[in-house]
Amino acid sequence: MRAVLVVNPKATTTSERSRDVLVRALRSEVDLSVRYTRRRGHATDLAREAAEEGVDLVVSLGGDGTVNEVVNGLMTAEPPTFRTGPTPAERLPALATVPGGSTNVFARALGLPREWPDGTSMILEGLRLGRSRTIGLGRADDRYFTFCAGFGLDAAVIRRVEQARKRGRVSTPALYFRSTAAQYFLGGGRRHPTITLEQPGETAEAELATVIIQNTAPWTYLGDREINPNPEASFDLGLDVLAMRQLKVASTTRTVTQFFSREPDPHGKQVLRLHDLAEFTLLSARPQAFQLDGDYLGEREKVRFTSVPAALRVIC
């Protein structure tokens, strides 16, 4: 089996020594080449090149941002003609994800352990046993995502966190909490909701303040604790949505508290939840912060979301 390991050398939980251990372990099972990212977006190019070379497996080492780039490279590749199969997913290389970031939501949603040595052991076992599954993805306009997207408040929080990390701050739950509080109370715009959600054949939902989209559950983790705005979201179904109509202090606090419940069921008159959607569009009268898989992607006034079922094979 031919494989390519795409490495983000800035992955927060690995070192050069640990990467060498990983490479030796993978080479015990596959014919491996190693390629390092040099800039944001480079993992997309490396994964696309690997798929078009006809490799059988692409392994990512990094956080959720690296995974997102690798997935986009795979999904936009043109596999060689000798790669055949009844579905697009079977014509593409499989994906294995070694957790190397601070949170690793995608890998953990697949059932992999949080730490990279344990995750690597499970991947090697999956390769030996031929254990894989096919998952659906989400797509926002022309970009794919694996587990979540955000339009509004949560994306603006991620923007603040990324700015803090550029100043040398370490990504921790405390940093996210402070960034959330600062964005909520100082960010502006929460008093006049301007987002509209449109579905084909359905009445539009207008005057929404912020929107969370999930392709699986959980949405994220706080340490070992799952955070689940949409607990029924699944790789095997369409997209789930939780939107808040207002961001008043009392209702927002109540809804966020429901996210943290061990049996979450967010509800209330300020909450809109939609399950298993094939497609929808978000529009806003003013630009909104926008994120995919925890990466801030700027501001948008319109994004079209679609579910892409049975899109990718993953080693699990």
LINHU-V664376 format. One record per helix or strand of 2 or more residues. SS is the DSSP state (~ for helix, > for strand). FROM is the first residue (numbers start at 1). TO is the last residue. Records with the same first field share a line. If there is no record, write none. Layout:
BEGIN
SS = FROM-TO / FROM-TO
END
This chain:
BEGIN
> = 2-7 / 31-36 / 57-62 / 94-99 / 132-140 / 143-145 / 148-151 / 195-198 / 205-208 / 210-214 / 220-222 / 225-227 / 239-244 / 271-277 / 279-292 / 295-315
~ = 16-27 / 42-53 / 64-75 / 88-91 / 105-109 / 116-129 / 153-166 / 173-186 / 249-259
END
